Amino acid sequence: MLSASKITNLAVVFLVGDLNRTLAFYSGTLGLAFEVDDVAAGHLLARLPGNVELVFFQGEAPRGGSPQIVFGLAEGGIESLAEALAARGVELVTPVSEAPGGWSVEFRDPDGHLLSLYQDGALPKRR
């Protein structure tokens, strides 16, 4: 269903209270370069080796909550995958919905950790 060959990248998504403070820390203190630095639009993106991305959105996250892991899909078909997950009893937290530049669906693992699938908007939503 979701084999490694179907994943293009891995993104770790953080909700943060202040994007300017986050940018100063990750860029100024840690030295990461941001590919997307769009505080006005409410997000930042730093690409790390191995197709791993750190994505930051302005918002409120529960204290002590883990970052969200996002699997980027290589071939699209996000609607079909969401239906297959639901058919296997996976709790879908959000339906397939618009995300920056594409589509996403959020779901929980058996321990309640939030996971997400993301696909570029240019790819087909159904396979």
Secondary structure, DSSP 8 states (H G I E B T S, - for coil): ---GGGEEEEEEEEEES-HHHHHIIIIIIT----SEEETTTTEEEEEETTTEEEEEEES---TT---EEEEEESS--HHHHHHHHHHTT--BSS-SEEETTEEEEEEE-TT--EEEEEEETTS-S--
